[in-house]
Amino acid sequence: MSVSSMNDMEAKSSERVIEVREFEASKDCLGVEDVERRCEVGPSGALSLFTDLLGDPICRVRHSPAFLMLVAEIGEEKEIVGMIRGCIKTVTCGKKLYRNGKNNKQPLPVFTKLAYILGLRVSPSHRRMGIGLKLVEKMEEWFRENGAEYSYIATESDNFASVKLFTNKCGYSKFRTPSILVNPVFAHRVNVSNRVTILKLGPNDAEYLYRRRFSTTEFFPRDIDSILNNKLSLGTFLAVPRGSHNADSWPGSDLFLLDPPESWAVLSVWNCKDVFKLEVRGASRVRRTLAKTTRVVDKALPFLKLPSVPEVFRPFGFHFLYGVGGEGPRADKMVKALCRHAHNFAKESGCSVVATEVASREPLRFGIPHWKTLSCAEDLWCIKRLGEDYSDGSVGDWTKSPPDLSIFVDPREF
Ligand SMILES: CC(C)(COP(=O)(O)OP(=O)(O)OC[C@H]1O[C@@H](n2cnc3c(N)ncnc32)[C@H](O)[C@@H]1OP(=O)(O)O)[C@@H](O)C(=O)NCCC(=O)NCCS
């Protein structure tokens, strides 16, 4: 092909109009799925992580209080070449001290309206044409119209294109670097410490406990009740030292918190399995066969407690642990017992892994069992202030605040 005809083609493609509009389920599903298929997002290297949205491209935002999905289409044929999802909710961005009595100061949460961008994809054949930028800008327009004060995104720190797009072009700054901890679900059940009792809390008890103890944690969602009451929320579990409480003597969260045991911990389980499936692609046949062999042996001889490799090379589901918290010197041990309980629950539900996400300096992370090879030590969260005229008072500009020890990761956005 001559240089002049190539130049003609380039000119023609750059002339093709790109239009960004709201996603319409009735006509866009196939086009969106096609782009999704071509964008296997994953850590660099031979393996990639593919997400199957089970025919519902909007599934990863639809449980948030307000959400929107946009698509970018190109040319007269209106081919879909990119998409973006976004949602808005109210979360804690800091705390202030409230004087409660003469010498008693109580921390209270400061809330802000926060937007979140996820699932940004541009077809590989249409990259570096400004489509990603256009999608982000249109989404931010909707965020502003709906009163969002900040917007944030999460991306792998080695996703160069995404980090550059947000930090260089869109005005985001690097904010937090939590860790995604992923533990395999073995073919055998794991033992839960017999020094710990695990109680299942109803949504009202769970809400009371979370609001009283964790509402000042960064990113705590003000609508925690709607998360706990969502059908995807499979339960909240509390670990206490054996002998301190049991299901029959449970006094309710209010009385429990008036006189808690020295150490306790809590977490909730979210069913991601019914929302989307993941699949690790690109593994060699040898690797897959080895993994399968460990599982077959583990299933046949469960008493050996073999740490078998879960099924991740076919579409698999997982549970997400959110609201991981606790108090006292043995809180990490309590969290460990809860995670082991969650493992057995996930096994019964047919999940391949259990995942959670915690702040980089979270003290309880040492109690969370995980495999390094499946986990992501540094998930990069970037943030942007959408307007300058917000009065976030005592907190000031959240984007400049130092990280806390803990964060609350909303399961609806994982
Ligand atoms: C990240 C992604 C959405 C960017 O889409 P895009 O349409 O190619 O981006 P744009 O053309 O709008 O790029 C805008 C700016 O981002 C930066 N950028 C985008 N891709 C880049 C790359 N591969 N390398 C370096 N910088 C890049 C540049 O600053 C670019 O401006 P420039 O072209 O003037 O230099 C796209 O690469 C993609 O879909 N990747 C796979 C999915 C993914 O990683 N999504 C993000 C997860 S949140």
PDBQT file of the ligand as one rigid body, heavy atoms in Angstrom, charges set to zero:
ROOT
HETATM    1  C1  LIG A 501      -7.223   2.814  29.112  1.00  0.00    +0.000 C 
HETATM    2  C2  LIG A 501      -8.041   2.959  27.813  1.00  0.00    +0.000 C 
HETATM    3  C3  LIG A 501      -9.508   3.046  28.195  1.00  0.00    +0.000 C 
HETATM    4  C4  LIG A 501      -7.616   4.241  27.106  1.00  0.00    +0.000 C 
HETATM    5  O1  LIG A 501      -8.492   4.456  26.005  1.00  0.00    +0.000 OA
HETATM    6  P1  LIG A 501      -8.081   5.311  24.728  1.00  0.00    +0.000 P 
HETATM    7  O2  LIG A 501      -9.310   5.627  23.977  1.00  0.00    +0.000 OA
HETATM    8  O3  LIG A 501      -6.985   4.648  24.001  1.00  0.00    +0.000 OA
HETATM    9  O4  LIG A 501      -7.488   6.627  25.409  1.00  0.00    +0.000 OA
HETATM   10  P2  LIG A 501      -7.379   8.067  24.729  1.00  0.00    +0.000 P 
HETATM   11  O5  LIG A 501      -7.084   7.942  23.273  1.00  0.00    +0.000 OA
HETATM   12  O6  LIG A 501      -8.555   8.875  25.100  1.00  0.00    +0.000 OA
HETATM   13  O7  LIG A 501      -6.086   8.607  25.461  1.00  0.00    +0.000 OA
HETATM   14  C5  LIG A 501      -6.091   9.804  26.195  1.00  0.00    +0.000 C 
HETATM   15  C6  LIG A 501      -4.745   9.929  26.889  1.00  0.00    +0.000 C 
HETATM   16  O8  LIG A 501      -4.525   8.843  27.798  1.00  0.00    +0.000 OA
HETATM   17  C7  LIG A 501      -3.135   8.482  27.780  1.00  0.00    +0.000 C 
HETATM   18  N1  LIG A 501      -2.979   7.152  27.188  1.00  0.00    +0.000 N 
HETATM   19  C8  LIG A 501      -3.950   6.370  26.670  1.00  0.00    +0.000 A 
HETATM   20  N2  LIG A 501      -3.439   5.198  26.259  1.00  0.00    +0.000 NA
HETATM   21  C9  LIG A 501      -2.116   5.245  26.532  1.00  0.00    +0.000 A 
HETATM   22  C10 LIG A 501      -1.049   4.330  26.347  1.00  0.00    +0.000 A 
HETATM   23  N3  LIG A 501      -1.252   3.116  25.793  1.00  0.00    +0.000 N 
HETATM   24  N4  LIG A 501       0.178   4.695  26.745  1.00  0.00    +0.000 NA
HETATM   25  C11 LIG A 501       0.405   5.899  27.320  1.00  0.00    +0.000 A 
HETATM   26  N5  LIG A 501      -0.565   6.824  27.497  1.00  0.00    +0.000 NA
HETATM   27  C12 LIG A 501      -1.817   6.492  27.117  1.00  0.00    +0.000 A 
HETATM   28  C13 LIG A 501      -2.446   9.513  26.929  1.00  0.00    +0.000 C 
HETATM   29  O9  LIG A 501      -2.106  10.612  27.765  1.00  0.00    +0.000 OA
HETATM   30  C14 LIG A 501      -3.550   9.888  25.967  1.00  0.00    +0.000 C 
HETATM   31  O10 LIG A 501      -3.382  11.154  25.397  1.00  0.00    +0.000 OA
HETATM   32  P3  LIG A 501      -2.531  11.296  24.040  1.00  0.00    +0.000 P 
HETATM   33  O11 LIG A 501      -3.036  10.265  23.087  1.00  0.00    +0.000 OA
HETATM   34  O12 LIG A 501      -2.826  12.697  23.632  1.00  0.00    +0.000 OA
HETATM   35  O13 LIG A 501      -1.118  11.059  24.425  1.00  0.00    +0.000 OA
HETATM   36  C15 LIG A 501      -7.781   1.762  26.853  1.00  0.00    +0.000 C 
HETATM   37  O14 LIG A 501      -6.399   1.592  26.705  1.00  0.00    +0.000 OA
HETATM   38  C16 LIG A 501      -8.398   0.451  27.306  1.00  0.00    +0.000 C 
HETATM   39  O15 LIG A 501      -9.561   0.170  27.028  1.00  0.00    +0.000 OA
HETATM   40  N6  LIG A 501      -7.621  -0.384  28.004  1.00  0.00    +0.000 N 
HETATM   41  C17 LIG A 501      -8.108  -1.684  28.484  1.00  0.00    +0.000 C 
HETATM   42  C18 LIG A 501      -9.122  -1.528  29.580  1.00  0.00    +0.000 C 
HETATM   43  C19 LIG A 501      -8.595  -0.732  30.730  1.00  0.00    +0.000 C 
HETATM   44  O16 LIG A 501      -7.454  -0.842  31.136  1.00  0.00    +0.000 OA
HETATM   45  N7  LIG A 501      -9.472   0.093  31.302  1.00  0.00    +0.000 N 
HETATM   46  C20 LIG A 501      -9.156   0.968  32.401  1.00  0.00    +0.000 C 
HETATM   47  C21 LIG A 501      -9.544   0.326  33.671  1.00  0.00    +0.000 C 
HETATM   48  S1  LIG A 501     -10.246   1.533  34.739  1.00  0.00    +0.000 SA
ENDROOT
TORSDOF 0
